[in-house]
Amino acid sequence: MMSFECECGNKTILFATGDRDEHGREFVEIEDDERLTFTIGEDSVLFRCSFCGYTYRLQQI
Ligand SMILES: [Zn+2]
């Protein structure tokens, strides 16, 4: 289990669904998407806190 915590204290969990893709990689879902939304861009993933509106960017390496 993984968790995400924003600076404002908003915290949510990413949980494993039990479903896997053809490579054996397990799908995860956000426990509460009212708290956190994510957007997949061309070269990065954006995580946006729904409480304070702060956005985190995870750059693809
Ligand atoms: Zn926040």
N, CA, C, O and the ligand as a Tripos MOL2 file, in Angstrom:
@<TRIPOS>MOLECULE
protein
  245   243    62     0     0
PROTEIN
NO_CHARGES

@<TRIPOS>ATOM
      1 N           0.8380   -1.1960    0.0000 N.3       1 MET1
      2 CA          0.0000    0.0000    0.0000 C.3       1 MET1
      3 C           0.8770    1.2510    0.0000 C.2       1 MET1
      4 O           1.9110    1.3120    0.6650 O.2       1 MET1
      5 N           0.4380    2.2310   -0.7550 N.am      2 MET2
      6 CA          1.1810    3.4870   -0.8450 C.3       2 MET2
      7 C           0.2690    4.6070   -0.3860 C.2       2 MET2
      8 O          -0.9550    4.5080   -0.4680 O.2       2 MET2
      9 N           0.8770    5.6560    0.0900 N.am      3 SER3
     10 CA          0.0430    6.7850    0.4720 C.3       3 SER3
     11 C           0.6080    8.0800   -0.0650 C.2       3 SER3
     12 O           1.8070    8.2050   -0.3160 O.2       3 SER3
     13 N          -0.2670    9.0240   -0.2350 N.am      4 PHE4
     14 CA          0.1020   10.3480   -0.7170 C.3       4 PHE4
     15 C          -0.3280   11.3390    0.3410 C.2       4 PHE4
     16 O          -1.4530   11.2900    0.8400 O.2       4 PHE4
     17 N           0.5900   12.2500    0.6810 N.am      5 GLU5
     18 CA          0.2070   13.2800    1.6450 C.3       5 GLU5
     19 C           0.6560   14.6360    1.1430 C.2       5 GLU5
     20 O           1.8280   14.8450    0.8300 O.2       5 GLU5
     21 N          -0.2860   15.5440    1.0700 N.am      6 CYS6
     22 CA          0.0040   16.9060    0.6440 C.3       6 CYS6
     23 C           0.5250   17.6970    1.8430 C.2       6 CYS6
     24 O           0.3380   17.3020    2.9940 O.2       6 CYS6
     25 N           1.1720   18.8020    1.5560 N.am      7 GLU7
     26 CA          1.6740   19.6780    2.6190 C.3       7 GLU7
     27 C           0.5640   20.1630    3.5430 C.2       7 GLU7
     28 O           0.8050   20.4400    4.7180 O.2       7 GLU7
     29 N          -0.6590   20.2650    3.0090 N.am      8 CYS8
     30 CA         -1.7830   20.7830    3.8050 C.3       8 CYS8
     31 C          -2.3520   19.7220    4.7340 C.2       8 CYS8
     32 O          -3.2440   20.0080    5.5330 O.2       8 CYS8
     33 N          -1.8370   18.4880    4.6340 N.am      9 GLY9
     34 CA         -2.3090   17.4310    5.5240 C.3       9 GLY9
     35 C          -3.2980   16.4840    4.8740 C.2       9 GLY9
     36 O          -3.6590   15.4580    5.4510 O.2       9 GLY9
     37 N          -3.7300   16.8240    3.6870 N.am     10 ASN10
     38 CA         -4.6180   15.9430    2.9390 C.3      10 ASN10
     39 C          -3.8700   14.6510    2.6150 C.2      10 ASN10
     40 O          -2.7720   14.6720    2.0580 O.2      10 ASN10
     41 N          -4.4800   13.5480    2.9720 N.am     11 LYS11
     42 CA         -3.8030   12.2760    2.8310 C.3      11 LYS11
     43 C          -4.7350   11.2560    2.2060 C.2      11 LYS11
     44 O          -5.8940   11.1480    2.6060 O.2      11 LYS11
     45 N          -4.2560   10.5260    1.2530 N.am     12 THR12
     46 CA         -5.0730    9.4530    0.6980 C.3      12 THR12
     47 C          -4.1780    8.2650    0.3600 C.2      12 THR12
     48 O          -2.9550    8.3840    0.2870 O.2      12 THR12
     49 N          -4.8020    7.1530    0.1620 N.am     13 ILE13
     50 CA         -4.0790    5.9050   -0.0470 C.3      13 ILE13
     51 C          -4.2620    5.4130   -1.4810 C.2      13 ILE13
     52 O          -5.3370    5.5350   -2.0680 O.2      13 ILE13
     53 N          -3.1960    4.8590   -2.0190 N.am     14 LEU14
     54 CA         -3.2770    4.1520   -3.2950 C.3      14 LEU14
     55 C          -3.2840    2.6650   -2.9470 C.2      14 LEU14
     56 O          -2.3390    2.1510   -2.3480 O.2      14 LEU14
     57 N          -4.3480    1.9930   -3.3260 N.am     15 PHE15
     58 CA         -4.4130    0.5730   -2.9610 C.3      15 PHE15
     59 C          -4.3710   -0.3130   -4.1980 C.2      15 PHE15
     60 O          -4.8040    0.0780   -5.2820 O.2      15 PHE15
     61 N          -3.8470   -1.4990   -4.0090 N.am     16 ALA16
     62 CA         -3.7450   -2.4630   -5.0930 C.3      16 ALA16
     63 C          -5.1040   -3.1090   -5.3290 C.2      16 ALA16
     64 O          -5.7890   -3.4880   -4.3790 O.2      16 ALA16
     65 N          -5.4870   -3.2310   -6.5750 N.am     17 THR17
     66 CA         -6.8150   -3.7500   -6.8990 C.3      17 THR17
     67 C          -6.8720   -5.2650   -6.9980 C.2      17 THR17
     68 O          -7.9460   -5.8620   -6.9390 O.2      17 THR17
     69 N          -5.6900   -5.8890   -7.1520 N.am     18 GLY18
     70 CA         -5.6780   -7.3390   -7.3250 C.3      18 GLY18
     71 C          -5.6860   -7.7420   -8.7970 C.2      18 GLY18
     72 O          -5.4400   -8.8990   -9.1360 O.2      18 GLY18
     73 N          -5.9720   -6.7740   -9.6660 N.am     19 ASP19
     74 CA         -5.9450   -7.0500  -11.1060 C.3      19 ASP19
     75 C          -4.5510   -6.7650  -11.6400 C.2      19 ASP19
     76 O          -3.9010   -5.8030  -11.2320 O.2      19 ASP19
     77 N          -4.1060   -7.5990  -12.5440 N.am     20 ARG20
     78 CA         -2.7740   -7.4120  -13.1250 C.3      20 ARG20
     79 C          -2.8490   -7.3330  -14.6390 C.2      20 ARG20
     80 O          -3.7630   -7.8670  -15.2660 O.2      20 ARG20
     81 N          -1.8610   -6.6520  -15.2090 N.am     21 ASP21
     82 CA         -1.8030   -6.6290  -16.6680 C.3      21 ASP21
     83 C          -0.9980   -7.8250  -17.1590 C.2      21 ASP21
     84 O          -0.6070   -8.6830  -16.3680 O.2      21 ASP21
     85 N          -0.7540   -7.8800  -18.4570 N.am     22 GLU22
     86 CA         -0.0900   -9.0600  -19.0350 C.3      22 GLU22
     87 C           1.3560   -9.2150  -18.5930 C.2      22 GLU22
     88 O           1.9520  -10.2730  -18.7960 O.2      22 GLU22
     89 N           1.9310   -8.1750  -17.9900 N.am     23 HIS23
     90 CA          3.3040   -8.2520  -17.4900 C.3      23 HIS23
     91 C           3.3490   -8.5370  -15.9850 C.2      23 HIS23
     92 O           4.4240   -8.5440  -15.3850 O.2      23 HIS23
     93 N           2.2090   -8.7670  -15.3940 N.am     24 GLY24
     94 CA          2.1560   -9.0620  -13.9720 C.3      24 GLY24
     95 C           2.1710   -7.8230  -13.0990 C.2      24 GLY24
     96 O           2.3180   -7.9140  -11.8800 O.2      24 GLY24
     97 N           2.0200   -6.6660  -13.7220 N.am     25 ARG25
     98 CA          2.0200   -5.4210  -12.9530 C.3      25 ARG25
     99 C           0.6140   -5.1660  -12.4370 C.2      25 ARG25
    100 O          -0.3690   -5.2100  -13.1760 O.2      25 ARG25
    101 N           0.5620   -4.9050  -11.1680 N.am     26 GLU26
    102 CA         -0.7440   -4.7680  -10.5470 C.3      26 GLU26
    103 C          -1.2780   -3.3430  -10.6510 C.2      26 GLU26
    104 O          -0.5400   -2.3710  -10.4900 O.2      26 GLU26
    105 N          -2.5570   -3.2450  -10.9200 N.am     27 PHE27
    106 CA         -3.2070   -1.9420  -11.0090 C.3      27 PHE27
    107 C          -3.4480   -1.3780   -9.6160 C.2      27 PHE27
    108 O          -3.8040   -2.1010   -8.6850 O.2      27 PHE27
    109 N          -3.2470   -0.0760   -9.4970 N.am     28 VAL28
    110 CA         -3.5730    0.5850   -8.2340 C.3      28 VAL28
    111 C          -4.6390    1.6430   -8.4830 C.2      28 VAL28
    112 O          -4.7610    2.1880   -9.5800 O.2      28 VAL28
    113 N          -5.3980    1.9120   -7.4440 N.am     29 GLU29
    114 CA         -6.4070    2.9560   -7.5290 C.3      29 GLU29
    115 C          -6.2890    3.8680   -6.3300 C.2      29 GLU29
    116 O          -5.7980    3.4750   -5.2720 O.2      29 GLU29
    117 N          -6.7480    5.0910   -6.5140 N.am     30 ILE30
    118 CA         -6.7590    6.0480   -5.4080 C.3      30 ILE30
    119 C          -7.9900    5.7730   -4.5550 C.2      30 ILE30
    120 O          -9.1060    5.6700   -5.0630 O.2      30 ILE30
    121 N          -7.7690    5.6570   -3.2580 N.am     31 GLU31
    122 CA         -8.8590    5.3080   -2.3560 C.3      31 GLU31
    123 C          -9.9760    6.3500   -2.3890 C.2      31 GLU31
    124 O         -11.1580    6.0070   -2.3930 O.2      31 GLU31
    125 N          -9.5890    7.6140   -2.4130 N.am     32 ASP32
    126 CA        -10.5880    8.6830   -2.3520 C.3      32 ASP32
    127 C         -10.2430    9.7460   -3.3940 C.2      32 ASP32
    128 O          -9.4050   10.6150   -3.1560 O.2      32 ASP32
    129 N         -10.8980    9.6640   -4.5480 N.am     33 ASP33
    130 CA        -10.5450   10.6090   -5.6180 C.3      33 ASP33
    131 C         -11.1700   11.9860   -5.4240 C.2      33 ASP33
    132 O         -11.0210   12.8660   -6.2720 O.2      33 ASP33
    133 N         -11.8680   12.1670   -4.3100 N.am     34 GLU34
    134 CA        -12.3400   13.5030   -3.9500 C.3      34 GLU34
    135 C         -11.1780   14.2920   -3.3550 C.2      34 GLU34
    136 O         -11.2050   15.5230   -3.3350 O.2      34 GLU34
    137 N         -10.1820   13.5980   -2.8820 N.am     35 ARG35
    138 CA         -9.0440   14.2280   -2.2080 C.3      35 ARG35
    139 C          -7.8920   14.4960   -3.1520 C.2      35 ARG35
    140 O          -7.1500   15.4650   -2.9880 O.2      35 ARG35
    141 N          -7.7510   13.6380   -4.1310 N.am     36 LEU36
    142 CA         -6.5970   13.7350   -5.0160 C.3      36 LEU36
    143 C          -7.0090   13.3530   -6.4320 C.2      36 LEU36
    144 O          -7.7000   12.3570   -6.6460 O.2      36 LEU36
    145 N          -6.5720   14.1650   -7.3980 N.am     37 THR37
    146 CA         -6.8040   13.7850   -8.7780 C.3      37 THR37
    147 C          -5.4620   13.7710   -9.4970 C.2      37 THR37
    148 O          -4.5680   14.5420   -9.1490 O.2      37 THR37
    149 N          -5.3150   12.9300  -10.4650 N.am     38 PHE38
    150 CA         -4.0780   12.9450  -11.2250 C.3      38 PHE38
    151 C          -4.3580   12.9880  -12.7120 C.2      38 PHE38
    152 O          -5.3500   12.4450  -13.1990 O.2      38 PHE38
    153 N          -3.4650   13.6410  -13.4110 N.am     39 THR39
    154 CA         -3.5880   13.8080  -14.8510 C.3      39 THR39
    155 C          -2.2930   13.3360  -15.4890 C.2      39 THR39
    156 O          -1.2070   13.7250  -15.0600 O.2      39 THR39
    157 N          -2.4010   12.5200  -16.4900 N.am     40 ILE40
    158 CA         -1.2140   12.0410  -17.1880 C.3      40 ILE40
    159 C          -0.9720   12.9050  -18.4210 C.2      40 ILE40
    160 O          -1.7960   12.9690  -19.3330 O.2      40 ILE40
    161 N           0.1740   13.5610  -18.4180 N.am     41 GLY41
    162 CA          0.5410   14.4000  -19.5510 C.3      41 GLY41
    163 C           1.5240   13.6890  -20.4560 C.2      41 GLY41
    164 O           1.7530   12.4870  -20.3190 O.2      41 GLY41
    165 N           2.0910   14.4230  -21.3620 N.am     42 GLU42
    166 CA          2.9870   13.8340  -22.3510 C.3      42 GLU42
    167 C           4.2770   13.3150  -21.7160 C.2      42 GLU42
    168 O           4.7370   12.2240  -22.0530 O.2      42 GLU42
    169 N           4.8600   14.0870  -20.8030 N.am     43 ASP43
    170 CA          6.1310   13.6830  -20.2000 C.3      43 ASP43
    171 C           6.0990   13.7370  -18.6780 C.2      43 ASP43
    172 O           7.1420   13.6750  -18.0280 O.2      43 ASP43
    173 N           4.9100   13.8520  -18.1150 N.am     44 SER44
    174 CA          4.8250   13.9350  -16.6610 C.3      44 SER44
    175 C           3.4290   13.5670  -16.1800 C.2      44 SER44
    176 O           2.4720   13.5040  -16.9520 O.2      44 SER44
    177 N           3.3520   13.3270  -14.8840 N.am     45 VAL45
    178 CA          2.0650   13.0570  -14.2490 C.3      45 VAL45
    179 C           1.8320   14.1590  -13.2320 C.2      45 VAL45
    180 O           2.7200   14.4980  -12.4500 O.2      45 VAL45
    181 N           0.6380   14.7120  -13.2510 N.am     46 LEU46
    182 CA          0.3000   15.7720  -12.3100 C.3      46 LEU46
    183 C          -0.6410   15.2380  -11.2420 C.2      46 LEU46
    184 O          -1.6630   14.6220  -11.5430 O.2      46 LEU46
    185 N          -0.2770   15.4840   -9.9890 N.am     47 PHE47
    186 CA         -1.1310   15.1250   -8.8630 C.3      47 PHE47
    187 C          -1.6780   16.4210   -8.2860 C.2      47 PHE47
    188 O          -0.9100   17.3100   -7.9170 O.2      47 PHE47
    189 N          -2.9810   16.5340   -8.2060 N.am     48 ARG48
    190 CA         -3.5640   17.7620   -7.7020 C.3      48 ARG48
    191 C          -4.3640   17.4870   -6.4360 C.2      48 ARG48
    192 O          -5.2650   16.6480   -6.3970 O.2      48 ARG48
    193 N          -3.9880   18.2340   -5.4060 N.am     49 CYS49
    194 CA         -4.6950   18.1290   -4.1350 C.3      49 CYS49
    195 C          -6.0260   18.8630   -4.2480 C.2      49 CYS49
    196 O          -6.0640   20.0330   -4.6290 O.2      49 CYS49
    197 N          -7.1070   18.1800   -3.9190 N.am     50 SER50
    198 CA         -8.4240   18.8030   -4.0350 C.3      50 SER50
    199 C          -8.7340   19.7140   -2.8520 C.2      50 SER50
    200 O          -9.6980   20.4780   -2.8910 O.2      50 SER50
    201 N          -7.9250   19.6350   -1.8090 N.am     51 PHE51
    202 CA         -8.1710   20.4730   -0.6340 C.3      51 PHE51
    203 C          -7.6030   21.8800   -0.8420 C.2      51 PHE51
    204 O          -8.3230   22.8710   -0.7170 O.2      51 PHE51
    205 N          -6.3260   21.9560   -1.1580 N.am     52 CYS52
    206 CA         -5.6820   23.2650   -1.2640 C.3      52 CYS52
    207 C          -5.3960   23.6630   -2.7050 C.2      52 CYS52
    208 O          -5.0040   24.8010   -2.9670 O.2      52 CYS52
    209 N          -5.5860   22.7450   -3.6360 N.am     53 GLY53
    210 CA         -5.3890   23.0640   -5.0460 C.3      53 GLY53
    211 C          -3.9440   22.9800   -5.5070 C.2      53 GLY53
    212 O          -3.6410   23.2410   -6.6710 O.2      53 GLY53
    213 N          -3.0620   22.6210   -4.6040 N.am     54 TYR54
    214 CA         -1.6500   22.5280   -4.9440 C.3      54 TYR54
    215 C          -1.4370   21.3800   -5.9330 C.2      54 TYR54
    216 O          -2.0630   20.3270   -5.8170 O.2      54 TYR54
    217 N          -0.5610   21.5900   -6.8930 N.am     55 THR55
    218 CA         -0.3000   20.5570   -7.8960 C.3      55 THR55
    219 C           1.1540   20.1170   -7.8480 C.2      55 THR55
    220 O           2.0710   20.9370   -7.8080 O.2      55 THR55
    221 N           1.3420   18.8090   -7.8540 N.am     56 TYR56
    222 CA          2.6840   18.2220   -7.8690 C.3      56 TYR56
    223 C           2.9150   17.6060   -9.2390 C.2      56 TYR56
    224 O           2.0160   17.0080   -9.8320 O.2      56 TYR56
    225 N           4.1230   17.7620   -9.7200 N.am     57 ARG57
    226 CA          4.4340   17.2300  -11.0370 C.3      57 ARG57
    227 C           5.5150   16.1710  -10.9310 C.2      57 ARG57
    228 O           6.5990   16.4330  -10.4100 O.2      57 ARG57
    229 N           5.2280   14.9960  -11.4160 N.am     58 LEU58
    230 CA          6.2060   13.9220  -11.4580 C.3      58 LEU58
    231 C           6.6930   13.8070  -12.8870 C.2      58 LEU58
    232 O           5.9560   13.4160  -13.7920 O.2      58 LEU58
    233 N           7.9460   14.1560  -13.0630 N.am     59 GLN59
    234 CA          8.5240   14.1970  -14.4080 C.3      59 GLN59
    235 C           8.9570   12.8070  -14.8350 C.2      59 GLN59
    236 O           9.5180   12.0450  -14.0480 O.2      59 GLN59
    237 N           8.6950   12.4960  -16.0620 N.am     60 GLN60
    238 CA          9.1690   11.2180  -16.5940 C.3      60 GLN60
    239 C          10.6620   11.3170  -16.8580 C.2      60 GLN60
    240 O          11.1330   12.3060  -17.4200 O.2      60 GLN60
    241 N          11.3980   10.3110  -16.4590 N.am     61 ILE61
    242 CA         12.8470   10.3410  -16.6430 C.3      61 ILE61
    243 C          13.2050    9.8270  -18.0350 C.2      61 ILE61
    244 O          14.3820    9.7720  -18.3900 O.2      61 ILE61
    245 ZN         -3.1640   20.0800   -0.2350 Zn       62 ZN62
@<TRIPOS>BOND
     1     1     2 1
     2     2     3 1
     3     3     4 2
     4     3     5 am
     5     5     6 1
     6     6     7 1
     7     7     8 2
     8     7     9 am
     9     9    10 1
    10    10    11 1
    11    11    12 2
    12    11    13 am
    13    13    14 1
    14    14    15 1
    15    15    16 2
    16    15    17 am
    17    17    18 1
    18    18    19 1
    19    19    20 2
    20    19    21 am
    21    21    22 1
    22    22    23 1
    23    23    24 2
    24    23    25 am
    25    25    26 1
    26    26    27 1
    27    27    28 2
    28    27    29 am
    29    29    30 1
    30    30    31 1
    31    31    32 2
    32    31    33 am
    33    33    34 1
    34    34    35 1
    35    35    36 2
    36    35    37 am
    37    37    38 1
    38    38    39 1
    39    39    40 2
    40    39    41 am
    41    41    42 1
    42    42    43 1
    43    43    44 2
    44    43    45 am
    45    45    46 1
    46    46    47 1
    47    47    48 2
    48    47    49 am
    49    49    50 1
    50    50    51 1
    51    51    52 2
    52    51    53 am
    53    53    54 1
    54    54    55 1
    55    55    56 2
    56    55    57 am
    57    57    58 1
    58    58    59 1
    59    59    60 2
    60    59    61 am
    61    61    62 1
    62    62    63 1
    63    63    64 2
    64    63    65 am
    65    65    66 1
    66    66    67 1
    67    67    68 2
    68    67    69 am
    69    69    70 1
    70    70    71 1
    71    71    72 2
    72    71    73 am
    73    73    74 1
    74    74    75 1
    75    75    76 2
    76    75    77 am
    77    77    78 1
    78    78    79 1
    79    79    80 2
    80    79    81 am
    81    81    82 1
    82    82    83 1
    83    83    84 2
    84    83    85 am
    85    85    86 1
    86    86    87 1
    87    87    88 2
    88    87    89 am
    89    89    90 1
    90    90    91 1
    91    91    92 2
    92    91    93 am
    93    93    94 1
    94    94    95 1
    95    95    96 2
    96    95    97 am
    97    97    98 1
    98    98    99 1
    99    99   100 2
   100    99   101 am
   101   101   102 1
   102   102   103 1
   103   103   104 2
   104   103   105 am
   105   105   106 1
   106   106   107 1
   107   107   108 2
   108   107   109 am
   109   109   110 1
   110   110   111 1
   111   111   112 2
   112   111   113 am
   113   113   114 1
   114   114   115 1
   115   115   116 2
   116   115   117 am
   117   117   118 1
   118   118   119 1
   119   119   120 2
   120   119   121 am
   121   121   122 1
   122   122   123 1
   123   123   124 2
   124   123   125 am
   125   125   126 1
   126   126   127 1
   127   127   128 2
   128   127   129 am
   129   129   130 1
   130   130   131 1
   131   131   132 2
   132   131   133 am
   133   133   134 1
   134   134   135 1
   135   135   136 2
   136   135   137 am
   137   137   138 1
   138   138   139 1
   139   139   140 2
   140   139   141 am
   141   141   142 1
   142   142   143 1
   143   143   144 2
   144   143   145 am
   145   145   146 1
   146   146   147 1
   147   147   148 2
   148   147   149 am
   149   149   150 1
   150   150   151 1
   151   151   152 2
   152   151   153 am
   153   153   154 1
   154   154   155 1
   155   155   156 2
   156   155   157 am
   157   157   158 1
   158   158   159 1
   159   159   160 2
   160   159   161 am
   161   161   162 1
   162   162   163 1
   163   163   164 2
   164   163   165 am
   165   165   166 1
   166   166   167 1
   167   167   168 2
   168   167   169 am
   169   169   170 1
   170   170   171 1
   171   171   172 2
   172   171   173 am
   173   173   174 1
   174   174   175 1
   175   175   176 2
   176   175   177 am
   177   177   178 1
   178   178   179 1
   179   179   180 2
   180   179   181 am
   181   181   182 1
   182   182   183 1
   183   183   184 2
   184   183   185 am
   185   185   186 1
   186   186   187 1
   187   187   188 2
   188   187   189 am
   189   189   190 1
   190   190   191 1
   191   191   192 2
   192   191   193 am
   193   193   194 1
   194   194   195 1
   195   195   196 2
   196   195   197 am
   197   197   198 1
   198   198   199 1
   199   199   200 2
   200   199   201 am
   201   201   202 1
   202   202   203 1
   203   203   204 2
   204   203   205 am
   205   205   206 1
   206   206   207 1
   207   207   208 2
   208   207   209 am
   209   209   210 1
   210   210   211 1
   211   211   212 2
   212   211   213 am
   213   213   214 1
   214   214   215 1
   215   215   216 2
   216   215   217 am
   217   217   218 1
   218   218   219 1
   219   219   220 2
   220   219   221 am
   221   221   222 1
   222   222   223 1
   223   223   224 2
   224   223   225 am
   225   225   226 1
   226   226   227 1
   227   227   228 2
   228   227   229 am
   229   229   230 1
   230   230   231 1
   231   231   232 2
   232   231   233 am
   233   233   234 1
   234   234   235 1
   235   235   236 2
   236   235   237 am
   237   237   238 1
   238   238   239 1
   239   239   240 2
   240   239   241 am
   241   241   242 1
   242   242   243 1
   243   243   244 2
@<TRIPOS>SUBSTRUCTURE
     1 MET1         2 RESIDUE 1 A MET
     2 MET2         6 RESIDUE 1 A MET
     3 SER3        10 RESIDUE 1 A SER
     4 PHE4        14 RESIDUE 1 A PHE
     5 GLU5        18 RESIDUE 1 A GLU
     6 CYS6        22 RESIDUE 1 A CYS
     7 GLU7        26 RESIDUE 1 A GLU
     8 CYS8        30 RESIDUE 1 A CYS
     9 GLY9        34 RESIDUE 1 A GLY
    10 ASN10       38 RESIDUE 1 A ASN
    11 LYS11       42 RESIDUE 1 A LYS
    12 THR12       46 RESIDUE 1 A THR
    13 ILE13       50 RESIDUE 1 A ILE
    14 LEU14       54 RESIDUE 1 A LEU
    15 PHE15       58 RESIDUE 1 A PHE
    16 ALA16       62 RESIDUE 1 A ALA
    17 THR17       66 RESIDUE 1 A THR
    18 GLY18       70 RESIDUE 1 A GLY
    19 ASP19       74 RESIDUE 1 A ASP
    20 ARG20       78 RESIDUE 1 A ARG
    21 ASP21       82 RESIDUE 1 A ASP
    22 GLU22       86 RESIDUE 1 A GLU
    23 HIS23       90 RESIDUE 1 A HIS
    24 GLY24       94 RESIDUE 1 A GLY
    25 ARG25       98 RESIDUE 1 A ARG
    26 GLU26      102 RESIDUE 1 A GLU
    27 PHE27      106 RESIDUE 1 A PHE
    28 VAL28      110 RESIDUE 1 A VAL
    29 GLU29      114 RESIDUE 1 A GLU
    30 ILE30      118 RESIDUE 1 A ILE
    31 GLU31      122 RESIDUE 1 A GLU
    32 ASP32      126 RESIDUE 1 A ASP
    33 ASP33      130 RESIDUE 1 A ASP
    34 GLU34      134 RESIDUE 1 A GLU
    35 ARG35      138 RESIDUE 1 A ARG
    36 LEU36      142 RESIDUE 1 A LEU
    37 THR37      146 RESIDUE 1 A THR
    38 PHE38      150 RESIDUE 1 A PHE
    39 THR39      154 RESIDUE 1 A THR
    40 ILE40      158 RESIDUE 1 A ILE
    41 GLY41      162 RESIDUE 1 A GLY
    42 GLU42      166 RESIDUE 1 A GLU
    43 ASP43      170 RESIDUE 1 A ASP
    44 SER44      174 RESIDUE 1 A SER
    45 VAL45      178 RESIDUE 1 A VAL
    46 LEU46      182 RESIDUE 1 A LEU
    47 PHE47      186 RESIDUE 1 A PHE
    48 ARG48      190 RESIDUE 1 A ARG
    49 CYS49      194 RESIDUE 1 A CYS
    50 SER50      198 RESIDUE 1 A SER
    51 PHE51      202 RESIDUE 1 A PHE
    52 CYS52      206 RESIDUE 1 A CYS
    53 GLY53      210 RESIDUE 1 A GLY
    54 TYR54      214 RESIDUE 1 A TYR
    55 THR55      218 RESIDUE 1 A THR
    56 TYR56      222 RESIDUE 1 A TYR
    57 ARG57      226 RESIDUE 1 A ARG
    58 LEU58      230 RESIDUE 1 A LEU
    59 GLN59      234 RESIDUE 1 A GLN
    60 GLN60      238 RESIDUE 1 A GLN
    61 ILE61      242 RESIDUE 1 A ILE
    62 ZN62       245 GROUP 0 **** ****
